[in-house]
Amino acid sequence: MAKALEGIRVLDLTHAYNGPFCTTLLADNGAEVIKIESLDGDQCRCWGPMDTKSGESGFFTFLNRNKKGVTLNLKSEKGKNIFYEMVKTADVVVENFRVGVIKKLGIDYETLKEINPRIILASGSGFGQYGPISNRPCYDIVAQSMGGMVNLTGFPETPPTKVGPSVADNVTGIYLCVGVLMALYNREKTGQGQTVDVAMVDTIFTLLENSIITTTLTGAIPQRQGNIDPSIAPFDIYKAKDGYVAIGVGTDKLWAKFCNMIGRPELIEDPRYLTNDLRCQNYVPGLQSTIAEWIKDKNKKELEEMFDKEGIPCGPVLDMKEAIEHPHIQAREMMVHVDHPTIGDMYIQGVPIKLSRTPGSVDTAAPLLGQHNEEIYGMFGLSKEEVAHLKEEGVI
């Protein structure tokens, strides 16, 4: 079955996380993604978890599936000229070097559009392509901190805490992918390419939703509140007999159902809890304690069934193994098997975007370093002998 992005060729100059995640989303949905690595490889090839037998990075494999892989020395004139040839037939170039590097290499947008006016250059970076600190290096923990997220994460009595997964990288990759798709759509109408600029700090900043508006609208600066949501109550994680459950009661209708379910109908007319805003103001300690006391002697499954029957959002807090094995995750094909050339069978995340007519899929594992040199460079007119010679010269 055809995929949505078949016929789109992407030259992937990315490394680490945000850029590779963008190009993986494109590759999952049919784009031909050629991952171009330096001769010593993407830095995340050495990021764990590592397969003990092959020494390959599981992290790299997840982030670079469905791609063809080549090596290329862009600092050499021959390497640069090979890249220019590839740009002639490409639709998109994606990069996440430090700001200024592509200009030094001679592969910036002004140069590339002279070769191919339809080319789209998408750049993921820590701080964006312009601004007073745009040239700084960045990793996820820095973006979460400077974007305002870390100061909001954790409990009032604990130090600021980063969100567990690398959300700045992940969502920047998603935004970068969305930007590429926007630029491709615009090119269909105009015939012209353009640049896409997505910054990790900007990404985190956009995820802070009502915390920003609270500051600009009221002057109050939101602080860490643990699992409590400042704009909805009850909206929290509670300790059950056999673990923890998450509960969200977001409307007055759900609040009435909730009060009846826990055998406390009088709370519906309690003046402290008449509206969502009042429930937020008076949640701690009274209402929070009331709910915690009701929940503590019940098990997670019992609670899940009770809340589900009433149509009130509730879910158990799952560990990684429980989440992987959950029937819903399995039914949605969010875990799939893929065969890696040295690791063998791998069980990794599936495709989260479900298209009815042109579904994406995980078809191939991440390439070994330079695995497709002969195949890809052969597409651009280089013979096996020429490829071998370029390897000896340190060009590929």
C-alpha positions as CSV (number, residue, x, y, z in Angstrom):
1,M,0.0,0.0,0.0
2,A,1.3,3.5,-0.9
3,K,2.4,5.8,1.9
4,A,1.5,9.5,2.1
5,L,5.0,10.9,1.4
6,E,6.2,8.5,-1.3
7,G,8.2,10.5,-4.0
8,I,9.6,12.9,-1.5
9,R,13.4,12.7,-1.1
10,V,15.0,14.0,2.1
11,L,18.7,14.6,2.8
12,D,19.1,14.1,6.5
13,L,22.1,15.8,8.0
14,T,20.8,15.5,11.5
15,H,22.3,14.0,14.7
16,A,21.3,13.4,18.3
17,Y,17.5,13.6,18.8
18,N,15.3,16.4,17.5
19,G,16.4,16.3,13.8
20,P,16.5,12.5,13.5
21,F,13.0,12.3,15.1
22,C,11.7,14.7,12.5
23,T,13.1,12.7,9.6
24,T,11.9,9.4,11.1
25,L,8.3,10.7,11.1
26,L,8.8,11.6,7.4
27,A,10.4,8.2,6.7
28,D,7.7,6.2,8.5
29,N,5.2,7.8,6.1
30,G,7.0,7.0,2.9
31,A,9.6,9.7,2.3
32,E,13.0,8.5,1.0
33,V,15.3,9.6,3.8
34,I,19.0,9.5,3.1
35,K,20.9,9.8,6.4
36,I,24.2,11.5,5.8
37,E,26.7,11.0,8.6
38,S,30.2,12.2,9.2
39,L,32.9,9.5,8.9
40,D,32.8,8.9,12.6
41,G,29.0,8.8,12.8
42,D,26.1,10.4,14.6
43,Q,26.9,11.2,18.2
44,C,23.9,9.2,19.4
45,R,25.4,5.9,18.0
46,C,27.1,5.7,21.4
47,W,24.1,6.6,23.6
48,G,22.5,3.8,25.6
49,P,20.9,1.4,25.9
50,M,23.6,-0.5,24.0
51,D,23.2,-4.1,22.7
52,T,25.7,-6.2,24.5
53,K,26.5,-8.5,21.6
54,S,26.8,-6.1,18.7
55,G,27.6,-2.9,20.5
56,E,24.9,-1.0,18.6
57,S,22.8,1.7,20.2
58,G,19.1,0.9,20.7
59,F,18.5,4.7,21.0
60,F,20.0,5.3,17.6
61,T,18.0,2.4,16.1
62,F,14.7,3.8,17.3
63,L,15.5,7.3,16.0
64,N,16.7,6.3,12.6
65,R,14.5,3.5,11.3
66,N,13.3,3.4,7.7
67,K,16.3,5.4,6.5
68,K,19.2,4.7,4.1
69,G,22.6,5.6,5.6
70,V,25.7,7.0,3.9
71,T,28.9,8.7,5.2
72,L,30.2,11.9,3.7
73,N,32.9,14.4,4.6
74,L,31.3,17.8,4.0
75,K,34.5,19.6,4.9
76,S,36.2,18.2,1.8
77,E,35.6,19.8,-1.7
78,K,34.8,16.4,-3.2
79,G,32.3,15.6,-0.4
80,K,30.6,19.0,-0.8
81,N,30.3,18.6,-4.6
82,I,28.7,15.1,-4.1
83,F,26.2,16.7,-1.7
84,Y,25.4,19.5,-4.2
85,E,24.6,16.7,-6.8
86,M,22.3,15.1,-4.3
87,V,20.6,18.4,-3.6
88,K,19.6,18.7,-7.3
89,T,17.1,15.9,-6.9
90,A,16.1,16.4,-3.3
91,D,13.0,18.0,-1.9
92,V,14.1,18.7,1.6
93,V,17.3,19.0,3.6
94,V,17.0,18.7,7.4
95,E,19.9,19.7,9.7
96,N,20.4,20.5,13.3
97,F,24.0,21.7,13.5
98,R,24.9,24.6,15.7
99,V,23.8,27.9,14.1
100,G,26.4,29.1,11.6
101,V,27.9,25.7,10.8
102,I,26.0,25.2,7.5
103,K,27.2,28.6,6.4
104,K,30.8,27.7,7.1
105,L,30.3,24.4,5.2
106,G,28.8,26.2,2.2
107,I,25.5,24.3,2.4
108,D,23.3,27.2,3.7
109,Y,20.0,28.0,2.1
110,E,21.3,30.8,-0.1
111,T,23.8,28.4,-1.7
112,L,21.4,25.4,-2.0
113,K,18.5,27.4,-3.6
114,E,20.9,28.4,-6.4
115,I,21.3,24.7,-7.1
116,N,17.6,23.8,-6.6
117,P,15.1,26.7,-6.1
118,R,12.5,24.2,-4.9
119,I,14.6,22.9,-2.0
120,I,13.3,23.2,1.5
121,L,15.9,23.6,4.3
122,A,14.6,22.7,7.7
123,S,16.7,23.6,10.8
124,G,16.2,22.3,14.3
125,S,18.4,24.0,17.0
126,G,18.4,24.9,20.6
127,F,17.7,28.6,20.3
128,G,16.8,29.2,16.7
129,Q,18.5,30.7,13.7
130,Y,18.4,34.3,15.1
131,G,18.3,36.0,18.4
132,P,21.0,37.1,20.9
133,I,22.0,33.6,22.0
134,S,21.2,31.7,18.9
135,N,24.7,30.3,18.4
136,R,24.8,28.6,21.8
137,P,24.9,24.8,22.0
138,C,21.9,23.1,23.6
139,Y,20.7,19.8,25.0
140,D,17.2,18.9,26.1
141,I,17.8,19.7,29.8
142,V,19.0,23.2,28.9
143,A,15.9,23.9,26.7
144,Q,13.5,22.6,29.4
145,S,15.3,24.9,32.0
146,M,15.4,28.1,29.9
147,G,12.0,27.5,28.4
148,G,10.4,27.6,31.9
149,M,9.4,24.0,32.2
150,V,11.8,22.8,34.9
151,N,10.7,25.4,37.4
152,L,7.2,24.2,37.0
153,T,8.0,20.5,37.4
154,G,8.1,18.8,40.8
155,F,6.6,19.5,44.2
156,P,6.8,22.7,46.1
157,E,9.2,21.3,48.6
158,T,11.6,19.7,46.0
159,P,14.1,21.3,43.7
160,P,13.2,22.1,40.1
161,T,13.0,18.8,38.1
162,K,13.3,18.2,34.4
163,V,10.5,16.2,32.7
164,G,11.7,12.5,32.4
165,P,11.8,12.0,28.6
166,S,13.5,14.6,26.3
167,V,10.3,16.5,25.5
168,A,12.2,19.5,24.0
169,D,13.9,17.3,21.5
170,N,10.8,15.2,20.8
171,V,8.3,18.0,20.2
172,T,10.9,20.1,18.3
173,G,11.2,17.1,16.0
174,I,7.4,17.0,15.6
175,Y,7.2,20.8,15.0
176,L,10.1,20.5,12.5
177,C,8.2,17.8,10.6
178,V,5.0,19.9,10.6
179,G,7.1,22.8,9.2
180,V,8.4,20.6,6.4
181,L,4.9,19.5,5.5
182,M,3.7,23.1,5.5
183,A,6.6,24.1,3.2
184,L,5.9,21.2,0.9
185,Y,2.3,22.2,0.6
186,N,3.2,25.8,-0.1
187,R,5.7,24.7,-2.7
188,E,2.9,22.8,-4.5
189,K,1.2,26.2,-5.0
190,T,4.2,28.4,-5.6
191,G,7.0,26.2,-6.9
192,Q,9.3,27.8,-4.4
193,G,11.2,26.3,-1.5
194,Q,11.9,28.1,1.8
195,T,13.5,27.7,5.2
196,V,12.0,26.1,8.4
197,D,13.4,27.3,11.7
198,V,12.3,25.5,14.9
199,A,14.1,26.1,18.3
200,M,13.9,23.8,21.3
201,V,13.5,26.6,23.7
202,D,10.6,28.0,21.7
203,T,9.1,24.6,21.7
204,I,9.2,24.2,25.4
205,F,7.8,27.8,25.8
206,T,4.8,26.9,23.7
207,L,4.0,23.8,25.9
208,L,3.6,25.9,29.1
209,E,0.0,26.8,28.0
210,N,-1.9,28.6,30.9
211,S,1.2,29.2,33.0
212,I,2.3,31.9,30.5
213,I,-1.2,33.4,30.4
214,T,-1.5,33.4,34.2
215,T,1.7,35.5,34.4
216,T,0.7,38.0,31.7
217,L,-3.0,38.2,32.7
218,T,-2.7,38.3,36.5
219,G,1.0,39.0,37.2
220,A,1.3,35.8,39.3
221,I,4.3,33.6,38.6
222,P,3.2,29.9,38.7
223,Q,5.4,27.6,40.8
224,R,5.7,23.8,41.3
225,Q,2.5,22.1,42.4
226,G,3.4,18.5,42.0
227,N,0.6,16.6,40.1
228,I,-2.0,19.3,40.6
229,D,-3.3,21.2,37.7
230,P,-3.7,25.0,38.5
231,S,-6.8,25.3,36.3
232,I,-8.8,22.1,36.9
233,A,-9.7,20.4,40.2
234,P,-9.8,17.5,41.1
235,F,-6.9,16.8,38.6
236,D,-4.3,14.8,40.5
237,I,-2.5,11.5,41.1
238,Y,-3.6,9.6,44.2
239,K,-2.2,6.6,46.1
240,A,-4.4,3.4,45.8
241,K,-3.9,0.2,47.7
242,D,-1.7,-1.3,45.0
243,G,-0.2,1.7,43.3
244,Y,-1.3,5.1,41.9
245,V,-4.1,6.4,39.8
246,A,-4.6,9.6,37.8
247,I,-8.0,11.3,37.9
248,G,-9.3,14.3,36.0
249,V,-12.7,15.9,36.8
250,G,-12.8,18.8,34.3
251,T,-16.5,19.9,34.2
252,D,-19.3,20.6,36.7
253,K,-21.3,17.6,35.2
254,L,-18.4,15.3,35.9
255,W,-18.0,16.8,39.4
256,A,-21.6,15.9,40.2
257,K,-21.1,12.4,39.0
258,F,-17.9,12.1,40.9
259,C,-19.5,13.3,44.2
260,N,-22.3,10.8,43.9
261,M,-19.9,8.0,43.0
262,I,-17.8,8.5,46.1
263,G,-21.0,8.8,48.3
264,R,-20.5,12.5,49.0
265,P,-23.5,14.2,47.2
266,E,-23.4,17.1,49.7
267,L,-20.1,18.2,48.1
268,I,-22.0,19.2,45.0
269,E,-23.7,22.1,46.8
270,D,-20.8,22.9,49.1
271,P,-20.0,26.6,48.6
272,R,-16.3,25.9,48.5
273,Y,-16.7,23.7,45.4
274,L,-19.6,25.2,43.4
275,T,-17.4,26.0,40.4
276,N,-14.2,24.7,38.9
277,D,-12.5,27.9,39.9
278,L,-13.6,27.5,43.5
279,R,-12.5,23.9,43.5
280,C,-9.1,24.9,42.4
281,Q,-8.8,27.6,45.1
282,N,-10.0,25.2,47.8
283,Y,-8.5,21.9,46.6
284,V,-5.6,21.8,49.1
285,P,-5.8,20.6,51.8
286,G,-9.5,19.8,52.2
287,L,-10.8,18.4,48.9
288,Q,-7.5,16.7,48.1
289,S,-7.5,14.9,51.5
290,T,-11.2,13.8,51.1
291,I,-10.5,12.2,47.8
292,A,-7.2,10.6,49.0
293,E,-9.0,9.1,52.0
294,W,-11.7,7.5,49.7
295,I,-9.2,6.1,47.3
296,K,-6.5,4.7,49.6
297,D,-8.2,1.4,50.4
298,K,-9.2,0.5,46.8
299,N,-7.1,-1.1,44.1
300,K,-6.2,0.4,40.7
301,K,-8.4,-2.0,38.7
302,E,-11.4,-1.4,40.9
303,L,-11.0,2.3,40.6
304,E,-10.5,2.2,36.8
305,E,-13.7,0.2,36.4
306,M,-15.7,2.5,38.7
307,F,-14.6,5.7,36.9
308,D,-15.0,4.2,33.5
309,K,-18.6,3.2,34.2
310,E,-19.3,6.9,35.1
311,G,-17.4,8.3,32.1
312,I,-14.9,10.1,34.3
313,P,-11.3,10.2,33.1
314,C,-9.1,7.9,35.2
315,G,-6.1,5.7,34.5
316,P,-3.5,3.7,36.5
317,V,0.1,4.9,36.7
318,L,1.9,2.3,34.7
319,D,5.6,1.4,34.7
320,M,7.4,0.9,31.4
321,K,6.7,-2.9,31.2
322,E,3.0,-2.4,32.1
323,A,2.7,0.3,29.4
324,I,4.4,-1.8,26.7
325,E,2.2,-4.8,27.5
326,H,-1.1,-2.9,27.9
327,P,-3.8,-4.3,25.6
328,H,-4.6,-0.9,24.2
329,I,-1.0,-0.2,23.3
330,Q,-0.8,-3.6,21.6
331,A,-4.1,-3.1,19.8
332,R,-2.9,0.2,18.4
333,E,0.3,-1.4,17.1
334,M,2.4,1.0,19.2
335,M,5.0,-1.7,19.6
336,V,6.4,-3.4,16.5
337,H,9.2,-5.9,15.6
338,V,12.0,-4.9,13.2
339,D,15.0,-6.8,12.1
340,H,18.3,-5.1,12.7
341,P,21.4,-6.3,10.6
342,T,23.5,-6.9,13.7
343,I,21.2,-6.8,16.7
344,G,18.6,-9.1,15.2
345,D,15.0,-8.8,16.3
346,M,14.1,-5.5,18.0
347,Y,10.9,-4.5,19.7
348,I,10.4,-0.8,19.3
349,Q,7.8,2.0,19.2
350,G,5.3,2.0,16.3
351,V,3.8,4.8,14.2
352,P,1.6,7.1,16.3
353,I,-0.1,8.9,13.3
354,K,-2.8,6.6,11.9
355,L,-3.8,7.4,8.3
356,S,-6.7,5.3,6.9
357,R,-5.7,5.2,3.2
358,T,-1.9,5.7,3.3
359,P,-0.7,4.3,6.6
360,G,2.8,4.6,7.8
361,S,4.8,1.7,9.0
362,V,8.2,0.6,10.4
363,D,9.8,-1.4,7.7
364,T,13.6,-1.3,8.2
365,A,15.9,-0.8,11.2
366,A,18.4,2.1,11.4
367,P,21.3,1.7,9.0
368,L,24.8,0.7,10.0
369,L,27.4,3.5,9.5
370,G,27.8,3.9,5.8
371,Q,25.7,0.8,5.1
372,H,24.2,2.1,1.8
373,N,27.2,4.0,0.4
374,E,27.4,1.9,-2.8
375,E,23.6,1.9,-3.3
376,I,23.0,5.6,-2.8
377,Y,26.1,7.0,-4.5
378,G,25.5,4.6,-7.3
379,M,22.1,6.4,-7.8
380,F,24.2,9.6,-8.4
381,G,26.4,8.0,-11.0
382,L,29.4,6.8,-9.0
383,S,30.7,3.3,-9.7
384,K,31.7,0.8,-7.0
385,E,35.3,1.5,-7.9
386,E,34.8,5.3,-7.5
387,V,33.0,4.7,-4.2
388,A,35.9,2.6,-2.9
389,H,38.4,5.2,-4.0
390,L,36.5,8.0,-2.2
391,K,36.5,5.9,0.9
392,E,40.2,5.5,0.7
393,E,40.5,9.3,0.3
394,G,38.4,10.0,3.4
395,V,35.6,11.6,1.4
396,I,33.0,9.0,2.4
